[in-house]
Amino acid sequence: MRVVRTYLELPSRDALRPAPPPSTVGAAVSVARLRSPSAEHYRALYRAVGEAYHWRDRLAWSDDQLAAYLARPEVSVWVLRVGDETAGYFELLDDTARDGGVEIVYFGLIARFHGRGLGKYMLTRAVDEAWRTPGARRVWLHTCTLDGPAALPNYLGRGFCVLRTEEYEVEGLGFRA
């Protein structure tokens, strides 16, 4: 299968076109950072969001590898809640010491929360949190054609610009593109 990966960047805080929390979900919407998430909790989020999109790379990590990664000070995991339910999450990686960038490493909603405007709001929050990182000069991410059909339009709609694209072949879908 041919897959297209698209790299995107938000070069300035002012480039963000924010989206408010949707008022039609029938419950309070909140985003909070997970403090010291366990490998088990992280994997549950990762599976709940990424299973349909062939996210597999973090599933191959041992508990010790994942715990060490999550304990790094430059990694943060944030959860979107609708009422008392987990609706999605995003993960940020502060790489400002190397290149001034903060990467949105993973970003997504659990399927039953699609189509409600929550992704627009959660991306706004992800970008806001990324720009709060001292030394941040850009926020970036990548997506691919294995991700949901709303992903790329959401990124573009919030002001991200395409940096480049690349194509590659996937035989079987045993990893995240």
GROMACS elastic network, one bead per residue, 0.5 to 0.9 nm:
[ bonds ]
;  ai    aj funct       b0    kb
    1   168     6  0.82971   500
    1   169     6  0.54292   500
    1   170     6  0.51491   500
    1   171     6  0.63835   500
    1   172     6  0.79855   500
    1   173     6  0.89532   500
    2   145     6  0.88353   500
    2   167     6  0.67572   500
    2   168     6  0.57232   500
    2   170     6  0.63465   500
    2   171     6  0.89893   500
    3   144     6  0.67308   500
    3   145     6  0.57355   500
    3   146     6  0.69945   500
    3   166     6  0.83244   500
    3   167     6  0.56083   500
    3   168     6  0.54632   500
    3   169     6  0.60212   500
    3   170     6  0.69450   500
    3   177     6  0.77943   500
    4   143     6  0.84564   500
    4   144     6  0.54149   500
    4   145     6  0.55399   500
    4   146     6  0.82893   500
    4   165     6  0.67054   500
    4   166     6  0.57006   500
    4   168     6  0.66379   500
    4   169     6  0.88484   500
    4   177     6  0.88179   500
    5   142     6  0.67612   500
    5   143     6  0.57028   500
    5   145     6  0.66881   500
    5   146     6  0.88099   500
    5   164     6  0.84731   500
    5   165     6  0.55435   500
    5   166     6  0.53698   500
    5   167     6  0.62915   500
    5   168     6  0.81212   500
    5   177     6  0.73802   500
    6   141     6  0.85002   500
    6   142     6  0.54485   500
    6   143     6  0.54033   500
    6   144     6  0.58633   500
    6   145     6  0.85140   500
    6   152     6  0.84030   500
    6   162     6  0.68656   500
    6   163     6  0.75951   500
    6   164     6  0.60378   500
    6   166     6  0.67172   500
    6   167     6  0.89408   500
    7   140     6  0.74482   500
    7   141     6  0.59867   500
    7   143     6  0.66803   500
    7   144     6  0.86766   500
    7   161     6  0.84794   500
    7   162     6  0.59225   500
    7   163     6  0.54389   500
    7   164     6  0.54444   500
    7   165     6  0.61608   500
    7   166     6  0.86185   500
    8   139     6  0.85743   500
    8   140     6  0.56162   500
    8   141     6  0.55256   500
    8   142     6  0.58827   500
    8   143     6  0.81438   500
    8   155     6  0.78799   500
    8   156     6  0.84324   500
    8   160     6  0.58422   500
    8   161     6  0.53107   500
    8   163     6  0.52572   500
    8   164     6  0.73451   500
    8   165     6  0.89919   500
    9    12     6  0.89587   500
    9   138     6  0.68473   500
    9   139     6  0.57023   500
    9   141     6  0.65565   500
    9   142     6  0.86211   500
    9   159     6  0.85802   500
    9   160     6  0.51964   500
    9   161     6  0.53741   500
    9   162     6  0.65430   500
    9   163     6  0.65901   500
   10    13     6  0.73892   500
   10    14     6  0.89806   500
   10    15     6  0.64728   500
   10    16     6  0.71285   500
   10   127     6  0.85000   500
   10   138     6  0.59109   500
   10   139     6  0.51707   500
   10   140     6  0.61234   500
   10   141     6  0.89717   500
   10   158     6  0.87677   500
   10   159     6  0.65259   500
   10   161     6  0.63606   500
   11    14     6  0.85757   500
   11    15     6  0.69930   500
   11   137     6  0.69246   500
   11   139     6  0.65028   500
   11   140     6  0.81689   500
   11   160     6  0.78926   500
   11   161     6  0.82350   500
   12    15     6  0.53648   500
   12    16     6  0.74853   500
   12   131     6  0.85349   500
   12   137     6  0.69372   500
   12   138     6  0.60888   500
   12   139     6  0.78462   500
   13    16     6  0.58121   500
   13   127     6  0.81404   500
   13   128     6  0.79636   500
   13   131     6  0.66604   500
   13   137     6  0.87511   500
   13   138     6  0.81032   500
   13   139     6  0.86877   500
   14    17     6  0.80458   500
   15   158     6  0.80424   500
   15   159     6  0.55989   500
   15   160     6  0.76312   500
   16   124     6  0.76059   500
   16   127     6  0.77703   500
   16   128     6  0.88041   500
   16   157     6  0.88863   500
   16   158     6  0.55115   500
   16   159     6  0.50944   500
   16   160     6  0.74954   500
   17   124     6  0.78234   500
   17   157     6  0.70234   500
   17   159     6  0.55752   500
   17   160     6  0.89825   500
   18   120     6  0.77893   500
   18   121     6  0.73210   500
   18   123     6  0.83677   500
   18   124     6  0.53149   500
   18   125     6  0.85001   500
   18   157     6  0.89442   500
   18   158     6  0.61488   500
   18   159     6  0.86175   500
   19    22     6  0.83121   500
   19   117     6  0.84804   500
   19   120     6  0.56638   500
   19   121     6  0.50065   500
   19   122     6  0.84617   500
   19   123     6  0.82734   500
   19   124     6  0.61090   500
   19   125     6  0.89176   500
   19   158     6  0.76856   500
   20    23     6  0.85997   500
   20   117     6  0.88970   500
   20   118     6  0.89505   500
   20   120     6  0.78785   500
   20   121     6  0.55523   500
   20   124     6  0.79739   500
   21    29     6  0.67290   500
   21    30     6  0.85391   500
   21   117     6  0.76611   500
   21   118     6  0.67841   500
   21   120     6  0.81772   500
   21   121     6  0.52641   500
   21   122     6  0.80862   500
   22    25     6  0.64908   500
   22    29     6  0.80357   500
   22   116     6  0.71605   500
   22   117     6  0.58689   500
   22   118     6  0.64468   500
   22   120     6  0.88999   500
   22   121     6  0.73748   500
   23    26     6  0.71244   500
   23    27     6  0.82980   500
   23    28     6  0.86198   500
   23    29     6  0.88032   500
   24    27     6  0.82264   500
   24   116     6  0.74464   500
   24   117     6  0.87857   500
   25    28     6  0.79239   500
   25    29     6  0.81653   500
   25    82     6  0.76449   500
   25   116     6  0.68125   500
   25   117     6  0.87986   500
   25   118     6  0.86027   500
   26    82     6  0.84445   500
   26    83     6  0.84112   500
   27    82     6  0.58538   500
   27    84     6  0.86911   500
   28    81     6  0.79342   500
   28    82     6  0.56735   500
   28    83     6  0.50232   500
   28    84     6  0.85993   500
   29    80     6  0.72395   500
   29    81     6  0.57061   500
   29    83     6  0.63026   500
   29   118     6  0.85798   500
   30    79     6  0.81791   500
   30    80     6  0.57723   500
   30    81     6  0.52758   500
   30    82     6  0.66363   500
   30    83     6  0.79435   500
   31    78     6  0.65821   500
   31    79     6  0.55046   500
   31    81     6  0.62557   500
   31    89     6  0.85534   500
   31   122     6  0.76214   500
   31   125     6  0.75812   500
   32    77     6  0.86249   500
   32    78     6  0.54749   500
   32    79     6  0.55251   500
   32    80     6  0.68215   500
   32    81     6  0.82353   500
   33    76     6  0.70778   500
   33    77     6  0.58290   500
   33    79     6  0.63021   500
   34    37     6  0.58656   500
   34    76     6  0.74516   500
   34    77     6  0.56372   500
   34    78     6  0.56773   500
   34    79     6  0.68968   500
   35    76     6  0.81862   500
   35    77     6  0.79652   500
   35    78     6  0.89796   500
   36    67     6  0.88210   500
   36    70     6  0.72228   500
   36    71     6  0.67064   500
   36    77     6  0.89880   500
   37    40     6  0.81440   500
   37    41     6  0.62479   500
   37    42     6  0.62679   500
   37    67     6  0.81701   500
   37    70     6  0.70822   500
   37    71     6  0.83865   500
   37    77     6  0.78906   500
   38    41     6  0.52256   500
   38    42     6  0.61567   500
   38    43     6  0.85398   500
   38    63     6  0.87502   500
   38    66     6  0.85558   500
   38    67     6  0.66155   500
   38    70     6  0.80483   500
   39    42     6  0.51317   500
   39    43     6  0.60431   500
   39    44     6  0.85871   500
   39    62     6  0.87860   500
   39    63     6  0.57805   500
   39    64     6  0.80997   500
   39    65     6  0.89153   500
   39    66     6  0.58431   500
   39    67     6  0.55383   500
   39    70     6  0.78873   500
   40    43     6  0.52124   500
   40    44     6  0.62587   500
   40    45     6  0.88510   500
   40    63     6  0.78633   500
   41    44     6  0.51335   500
   41    45     6  0.64636   500
   41    46     6  0.86539   500
   42    45     6  0.52148   500
   42    46     6  0.60861   500
   42    47     6  0.86101   500
   42    66     6  0.86806   500
   42    70     6  0.87391   500
   42    77     6  0.84921   500
   43    47     6  0.59642   500
   43    48     6  0.83625   500
   43    58     6  0.76857   500
   43    59     6  0.70474   500
   44    47     6  0.52533   500
   44    48     6  0.60213   500
   44    49     6  0.86378   500
   45    48     6  0.50896   500
   45    49     6  0.61936   500
   45    50     6  0.81771   500
   45    79     6  0.87629   500
   45    86     6  0.85840   500
   45    88     6  0.74384   500
   45    89     6  0.71679   500
   45   110     6  0.86311   500
   46    49     6  0.54905   500
   46    50     6  0.55711   500
   46    51     6  0.75433   500
   46    55     6  0.77356   500
   46    56     6  0.89308   500
   46    58     6  0.80473   500
   46    59     6  0.84679   500
   46    89     6  0.83576   500
   46   106     6  0.86059   500
   47    50     6  0.51373   500
   47    52     6  0.84583   500
   47    55     6  0.76475   500
   47    56     6  0.85679   500
   47    59     6  0.84824   500
   48    51     6  0.62685   500
   48    52     6  0.84767   500
   48    88     6  0.81942   500
   48   109     6  0.82863   500
   48   110     6  0.58316   500
   48   111     6  0.81540   500
   49    52     6  0.73649   500
   49    53     6  0.80863   500
   49    55     6  0.86512   500
   49    87     6  0.87178   500
   49    88     6  0.65688   500
   49    89     6  0.78462   500
   49   107     6  0.83440   500
   49   108     6  0.58000   500
   49   109     6  0.55650   500
   49   111     6  0.71292   500
   50    53     6  0.51579   500
   50    54     6  0.62785   500
   50    56     6  0.80431   500
   50   106     6  0.89694   500
   50   108     6  0.74246   500
   50   109     6  0.85361   500
   50   110     6  0.81527   500
   50   147     6  0.86245   500
   50   176     6  0.87075   500
   51    54     6  0.54194   500
   51    55     6  0.58469   500
   51    56     6  0.77988   500
   52    55     6  0.77161   500
   52   111     6  0.85876   500
   52   146     6  0.89252   500
   52   147     6  0.83903   500
   52   148     6  0.86809   500
   53    56     6  0.89896   500
   53   146     6  0.56872   500
   53   147     6  0.53418   500
   53   148     6  0.71279   500
   53   176     6  0.74134   500
   54   146     6  0.73264   500
   54   147     6  0.83189   500
   54   173     6  0.61925   500
   54   174     6  0.68812   500
   54   175     6  0.60775   500
   54   176     6  0.52804   500
   54   177     6  0.79450   500
   55    58     6  0.76975   500
   55    59     6  0.82028   500
   55   173     6  0.88568   500
   55   174     6  0.81427   500
   55   175     6  0.58780   500
   55   177     6  0.76437   500
   56    59     6  0.53356   500
   56    60     6  0.69393   500
   56   173     6  0.86568   500
   56   174     6  0.63600   500
   56   176     6  0.53513   500
   57    60     6  0.56365   500
   57    61     6  0.73255   500
   57   174     6  0.83894   500
   57   175     6  0.55893   500
   57   176     6  0.61029   500
   58    61     6  0.53406   500
   58    62     6  0.86525   500
   58    66     6  0.75217   500
   59    62     6  0.79164   500
   61    64     6  0.79336   500
   61    65     6  0.57669   500
   61    66     6  0.59707   500
   62    65     6  0.51184   500
   62    66     6  0.61851   500
   62    67     6  0.84551   500
   63    66     6  0.51988   500
   63    67     6  0.59252   500
   63    68     6  0.84746   500
   64    67     6  0.50840   500
   64    68     6  0.60464   500
   64    69     6  0.85474   500
   65    68     6  0.52372   500
   65    69     6  0.62345   500
   65    70     6  0.86970   500
   66    69     6  0.50676   500
   66    70     6  0.61044   500
   66    71     6  0.85235   500
   67    70     6  0.51328   500
   67    71     6  0.60736   500
   67    72     6  0.88289   500
   68    71     6  0.51402   500
   68    72     6  0.65938   500
   69    72     6  0.54658   500
   69    75     6  0.74521   500
   70    73     6  0.80746   500
   70    74     6  0.88683   500
   70    75     6  0.61390   500
   70    76     6  0.73872   500
   70    77     6  0.82236   500
   71    74     6  0.85577   500
   71    75     6  0.73129   500
   71    76     6  0.88146   500
   72    75     6  0.55861   500
   72    76     6  0.84174   500
   73    76     6  0.75636   500
   73    94     6  0.84896   500
   74    92     6  0.78808   500
   74    93     6  0.56155   500
   74    95     6  0.72827   500
   75    91     6  0.71824   500
   75    92     6  0.57637   500
   75    94     6  0.64954   500
   76    90     6  0.84253   500
   76    91     6  0.57118   500
   76    92     6  0.52732   500
   76    93     6  0.67342   500
   76    94     6  0.84579   500
   77    89     6  0.71405   500
   77    90     6  0.59304   500
   77    92     6  0.65048   500
   78    88     6  0.86151   500
   78    89     6  0.54802   500
   78    90     6  0.53408   500
   78    91     6  0.62716   500
   78    92     6  0.82649   500
   78   126     6  0.81355   500
   79    86     6  0.69095   500
   79    87     6  0.75938   500
   79    88     6  0.59447   500
   79    90     6  0.66611   500
   79    91     6  0.89104   500
   80    85     6  0.85382   500
   80    86     6  0.60479   500
   80    87     6  0.54395   500
   80    88     6  0.50966   500
   80    89     6  0.56002   500
   80    90     6  0.82571   500
   80   109     6  0.83657   500
   80   118     6  0.86572   500
   80   122     6  0.69319   500
   81    84     6  0.63253   500
   81    85     6  0.53949   500
   81    87     6  0.52136   500
   81    88     6  0.71633   500
   81    89     6  0.87876   500
   82    85     6  0.53357   500
   82    86     6  0.64830   500
   82    87     6  0.61772   500
   82   113     6  0.89130   500
   83    86     6  0.82495   500
   86    89     6  0.81835   500
   86   109     6  0.89730   500
   86   110     6  0.80201   500
   87   108     6  0.87272   500
   87   109     6  0.57212   500
   87   110     6  0.54674   500
   87   111     6  0.84124   500
   87   112     6  0.80246   500
   87   113     6  0.60826   500
   87   118     6  0.84648   500
   88   107     6  0.77071   500
   88   108     6  0.55686   500
   88   110     6  0.54112   500
   88   111     6  0.89349   500
   88   113     6  0.81433   500
   88   118     6  0.89229   500
   88   119     6  0.85072   500
   88   122     6  0.83438   500
   89   106     6  0.77418   500
   89   107     6  0.59174   500
   89   108     6  0.58742   500
   89   109     6  0.66350   500
   89   110     6  0.86346   500
   89   122     6  0.80857   500
   90   104     6  0.69810   500
   90   105     6  0.73921   500
   90   106     6  0.52917   500
   90   108     6  0.65606   500
   90   109     6  0.89209   500
   90   122     6  0.81236   500
   90   123     6  0.83769   500
   90   126     6  0.68445   500
   91   103     6  0.82794   500
   91   104     6  0.58577   500
   91   105     6  0.54283   500
   91   106     6  0.51167   500
   91   107     6  0.65459   500
   91   126     6  0.82517   500
   92   102     6  0.66910   500
   92   103     6  0.56320   500
   92   105     6  0.56825   500
   92   106     6  0.74711   500
   92   126     6  0.78159   500
   92   129     6  0.84979   500
   92   130     6  0.69620   500
   93    96     6  0.89402   500
   93   101     6  0.85137   500
   93   102     6  0.56274   500
   93   103     6  0.51325   500
   93   104     6  0.65841   500
   93   105     6  0.65481   500
   93   130     6  0.85408   500
   94    97     6  0.79222   500
   94   100     6  0.83570   500
   94   101     6  0.66971   500
   94   103     6  0.66340   500
   94   130     6  0.78665   500
   94   133     6  0.72179   500
   94   136     6  0.81152   500
   95    98     6  0.56000   500
   95    99     6  0.63038   500
   95   100     6  0.62996   500
   95   101     6  0.52848   500
   95   102     6  0.55203   500
   95   103     6  0.72937   500
   95   136     6  0.84494   500
   96    99     6  0.52895   500
   96   102     6  0.63210   500
   96   133     6  0.81731   500
   96   134     6  0.79073   500
   96   135     6  0.58783   500
   96   136     6  0.57224   500
   96   137     6  0.75977   500
   96   138     6  0.87343   500
   97   100     6  0.61356   500
   97   101     6  0.82171   500
   97   135     6  0.77522   500
   98   101     6  0.77737   500
   99   102     6  0.87543   500
   99   136     6  0.88810   500
   99   137     6  0.83528   500
   99   138     6  0.89035   500
  100   135     6  0.61962   500
  100   136     6  0.51465   500
  100   138     6  0.64072   500
  100   139     6  0.86695   500
  101   130     6  0.88524   500
  101   135     6  0.83388   500
  101   136     6  0.57062   500
  101   137     6  0.59378   500
  101   139     6  0.56098   500
  101   140     6  0.69112   500
  102   105     6  0.88945   500
  102   130     6  0.59181   500
  102   131     6  0.78101   500
  102   133     6  0.77048   500
  102   136     6  0.64234   500
  102   137     6  0.80652   500
  102   138     6  0.64494   500
  102   140     6  0.63757   500
  102   141     6  0.85928   500
  103   106     6  0.87478   500
  103   130     6  0.78147   500
  103   138     6  0.85925   500
  103   139     6  0.58208   500
  103   141     6  0.54958   500
  103   142     6  0.87515   500
  104   107     6  0.68313   500
  104   126     6  0.73862   500
  104   127     6  0.81396   500
  104   130     6  0.78975   500
  104   139     6  0.73120   500
  104   140     6  0.62419   500
  104   141     6  0.51528   500
  104   142     6  0.80943   500
  105   140     6  0.86540   500
  105   141     6  0.63874   500
  105   142     6  0.78748   500
  106   141     6  0.83520   500
  107   119     6  0.88234   500
  107   122     6  0.86219   500
  107   123     6  0.78924   500
  107   126     6  0.85459   500
  108   111     6  0.89858   500
  108   119     6  0.72068   500
  108   122     6  0.86185   500
  108   123     6  0.89781   500
  108   148     6  0.88818   500
  108   151     6  0.84021   500
  109   112     6  0.81360   500
  109   113     6  0.63340   500
  109   114     6  0.65819   500
  109   118     6  0.79782   500
  109   119     6  0.67741   500
  109   122     6  0.89138   500
  110   113     6  0.57403   500
  110   114     6  0.70834   500
  111   114     6  0.54009   500
  111   115     6  0.89899   500
  112   115     6  0.85792   500
  113   116     6  0.64700   500
  113   117     6  0.87710   500
  113   118     6  0.73051   500
  113   119     6  0.87418   500
  114   117     6  0.75539   500
  114   118     6  0.73195   500
  114   119     6  0.75704   500
  115   118     6  0.75640   500
  115   119     6  0.82861   500
  115   150     6  0.87876   500
  116   119     6  0.78427   500
  117   120     6  0.55760   500
  117   121     6  0.67482   500
  117   122     6  0.88766   500
  118   121     6  0.51822   500
  118   122     6  0.59975   500
  118   123     6  0.84935   500
  119   122     6  0.50035   500
  119   123     6  0.59627   500
  119   124     6  0.84547   500
  119   150     6  0.86955   500
  119   151     6  0.83898   500
  119   154     6  0.74370   500
  120   123     6  0.52627   500
  120   124     6  0.62827   500
  120   125     6  0.87980   500
  120   154     6  0.62019   500
  120   155     6  0.83246   500
  120   157     6  0.83600   500
  120   158     6  0.74606   500
  121   124     6  0.50256   500
  121   125     6  0.63374   500
  121   126     6  0.86719   500
  122   125     6  0.50161   500
  122   126     6  0.60985   500
  122   127     6  0.86127   500
  123   127     6  0.61096   500
  123   128     6  0.84484   500
  123   154     6  0.80282   500
  123   155     6  0.77625   500
  123   158     6  0.77319   500
  124   127     6  0.52615   500
  124   128     6  0.61501   500
  124   129     6  0.86774   500
  124   158     6  0.72564   500
  125   129     6  0.60921   500
  125   130     6  0.84631   500
  126   129     6  0.52117   500
  126   130     6  0.61015   500
  126   131     6  0.86778   500
  127   131     6  0.61506   500
  127   132     6  0.86436   500
  127   139     6  0.70057   500
  128   131     6  0.52824   500
  128   132     6  0.64166   500
  129   132     6  0.51281   500
  129   133     6  0.70131   500
  130   133     6  0.55589   500
  130   136     6  0.74090   500
  130   138     6  0.86373   500
  130   139     6  0.66148   500
  131   134     6  0.77594   500
  131   135     6  0.86246   500
  131   136     6  0.59014   500
  131   137     6  0.78908   500
  131   138     6  0.77238   500
  131   139     6  0.72380   500
  132   135     6  0.86904   500
  132   136     6  0.74899   500
  133   136     6  0.55621   500
  136   139     6  0.74639   500
  139   160     6  0.87797   500
  140   160     6  0.80727   500
  143   146     6  0.81294   500
  143   147     6  0.66099   500
  143   151     6  0.73486   500
  143   152     6  0.69695   500
  143   177     6  0.81260   500
  144   147     6  0.55972   500
  144   148     6  0.86660   500
  144   151     6  0.87098   500
  144   152     6  0.81899   500
  144   177     6  0.66617   500
  145   148     6  0.75206   500
  145   149     6  0.77220   500
  145   152     6  0.88414   500
  145   177     6  0.86614   500
  146   149     6  0.85400   500
  146   176     6  0.81933   500
  146   177     6  0.72421   500
  147   150     6  0.83475   500
  147   151     6  0.66867   500
  147   152     6  0.85785   500
  147   177     6  0.88247   500
  148   151     6  0.55346   500
  148   152     6  0.82325   500
  149   152     6  0.69821   500
  149   153     6  0.77694   500
  150   153     6  0.55031   500
  150   154     6  0.59961   500
  150   155     6  0.87205   500
  151   154     6  0.52537   500
  151   155     6  0.63725   500
  151   156     6  0.87836   500
  152   155     6  0.51489   500
  152   156     6  0.61929   500
  152   157     6  0.83979   500
  153   156     6  0.51332   500
  153   157     6  0.58111   500
  153   158     6  0.85670   500
  154   158     6  0.62093   500
  154   159     6  0.88049   500
  154   160     6  0.88810   500
  155   158     6  0.53282   500
  155   159     6  0.66602   500
  155   160     6  0.54929   500
  155   161     6  0.81847   500
  156   159     6  0.52259   500
  156   161     6  0.64429   500
  156   162     6  0.80960   500
  157   160     6  0.72579   500
  162   165     6  0.77472   500
  170   173     6  0.65946   500
  170   174     6  0.87554   500
  170   175     6  0.88607   500
  170   177     6  0.83091   500
  171   174     6  0.82411   500
  172   175     6  0.84868   500
  173   176     6  0.75455   500
  173   177     6  0.87883   500
